[in-house]
């Protein structure tokens, strides 16, 4: 079964973007092989805000199926991606059961929270960037969701970035 992996850059104080959706604080890490990492996925899953930011970056989606969870975007306006306004849980369950590479939950604290609620996140993989933002878009939107995690891997890079990989225990905790 394909895994859904929440892999996102995060400030040390728990933000995935600044207050204006900015991400210029994410420093390049020459020792991290982004191309090899990107090759682990054939599908990118994101919310509307992340999609609108990412589509402006040239080459963001090359060779990947892109699925956008949005109730406001219209499919006919975005023919190169799959827009899902209703039935997201069923569609992700269907994707997980199909052959293919892993699915990258590509940012979005609200979408991450919703998928956790449905027990559809297999791993949480924050790339902790050595910066304190003080405010911004949180890593996980506050919805009272609690899950146990098991550390599977950790890597420390020369710039101070720390990449963590946790497996998510299924089912509510507490």
C-alpha positions in Angstrom: 0.0 0.0 0.0 1.2 3.5 -0.8 2.0 5.8 2.1 0.9 9.3 2.6 3.9 11.2 3.9 3.7 14.7 5.4 7.1 16.1 4.5 7.5 19.8 5.1 10.0 22.4 6.0 9.3 23.8 9.5 10.9 26.5 11.6 12.1 25.4 15.0 9.1 27.2 16.6 6.6 25.2 14.5 5.7 27.3 11.4 5.7 26.1 7.8 5.4 29.6 6.3 5.5 33.1 7.5 2.5 35.4 8.1 2.4 36.3 4.4 2.9 32.7 3.2 6.5 33.5 2.8 9.2 30.8 2.7 12.3 32.7 1.9 13.7 31.6 5.3 14.0 28.0 4.0 17.7 27.8 3.3 19.1 25.5 0.6 20.9 22.5 2.0 23.6 21.4 -0.5 24.1 18.0 1.2 20.4 17.1 0.9 19.7 15.3 -2.4 16.3 16.8 -3.3 16.1 15.1 -6.6 16.4 11.6 -5.0 13.9 12.7 -2.4 11.4 14.0 -5.1 11.8 10.7 -7.0 10.2 8.8 -4.1 6.8 10.3 -4.9 4.6 10.2 -8.0 1.7 12.2 -6.4 1.7 15.5 -4.6 -1.3 16.3 -2.4 -1.9 19.9 -1.3 -4.4 22.4 -0.2 -5.4 25.5 -2.3 -3.0 28.0 -0.7 0.0 25.7 -1.1 -1.0 25.0 -4.7 -1.4 28.6 -5.6 2.1 29.4 -4.2 3.8 26.3 -5.6 2.4 26.6 -9.1 4.3 29.9 -9.5 7.6 28.1 -9.0 8.9 26.9 -12.3 9.3 23.1 -12.5 7.4 22.4 -9.2 5.2 19.6 -10.5 7.2 18.1 -13.4 6.4 14.4 -13.8 4.0 14.3 -10.8 0.3 13.9 -10.5 -1.0 16.8 -8.5 -4.2 16.7 -6.3 -5.5 19.9 -4.8 -8.0 19.8 -2.0 -10.2 22.9 -2.5 -13.8 23.9 -2.4 -13.2 27.2 -4.2 -11.1 26.2 -7.2 -12.9 24.9 -10.3 -11.5 21.9 -12.2 -12.0 23.5 -15.6 -9.7 26.4 -14.6 -6.9 24.0 -13.6 -7.0 21.1 -16.2 -3.4 19.9 -15.4 -4.3 19.0 -11.8 -7.1 17.1 -10.0 -9.2 19.4 -7.9 -11.2 17.6 -5.1 -13.9 19.6 -3.4 -15.9 16.7 -2.0 -15.0 13.1 -1.3 -11.4 13.7 -0.4 -11.2 10.9 2.2 -12.5 8.3 -0.3 -10.2 9.6 -3.0 -7.1 9.3 -0.8 -8.1 5.9 0.3 -8.5 4.9 -3.3 -5.1 6.4 -4.2 -3.4 4.5 -1.4 -4.7 1.2 -2.6 -3.4 1.7 -6.2 0.1 0.8 -7.3 2.6 3.6 -7.4 5.1 5.5 -5.3 4.4 7.3 -2.1 2.1 10.3 -1.9 3.7 13.6 -0.7 1.4 15.6 1.5 3.0 18.8 0.3 2.4 21.3 3.0 -0.8 22.7 4.6 -1.3 22.4 8.3 -5.1 22.3 7.9 -5.0 19.5 5.3 -2.5 17.6 7.5 -4.9 17.9 10.5 -7.8 16.6 8.4 -5.8 13.6 7.1 -4.6 12.8 10.6 -8.2 12.8 11.8 -9.0 10.2 9.1 -5.9 8.1 9.9 -4.5 8.7 6.5 -1.0 10.0 7.4 1.6 7.3 7.6 4.7 9.4 8.3 5.5 12.9 9.5 8.8 14.2 8.2 9.6 17.7 9.3 12.8 19.3 8.0 13.5 21.6 10.9 15.2 24.8 9.7 17.3 26.6 12.2 15.2 29.8 12.5 12.6 31.1 14.9 9.8 32.9 13.0 7.7 33.9 16.0 4.4 33.7 14.0 3.1 32.3 10.8 1.3 29.2 9.4 1.4 26.4 11.9 2.8 23.0 11.2 -0.5 21.5 12.5 -3.6 23.5 12.8 -5.1 23.2 16.2 -7.9 20.7 16.2 -7.2 18.7 19.3 -5.8 15.8 17.3 -3.4 13.6 19.2 -1.3 10.8 17.7 1.6 8.8 19.0 4.7 8.9 16.8 7.7 6.5 16.6 11.0 8.0 15.4 12.3 6.0 12.5 15.2 8.2 11.2 17.0 11.5 11.8 19.6 13.3 9.8 21.6 16.4 10.7 22.9 18.6 7.8 25.8 21.2 7.7 23.5 24.2 7.6 21.8 23.0 10.8 18.8 21.6 9.2 17.5 18.5 10.9 15.4 16.0 9.0 13.2 13.8 11.1 11.0 10.8 10.1 8.2 9.6 12.4 5.8 6.8 11.8 2.2 7.7 12.9 0.4 5.3 15.1 -3.1 4.9 13.8 -6.1 5.7 16.0 -6.9 8.4 18.5 -4.6 8.8 21.5 -6.0 10.1 24.8 
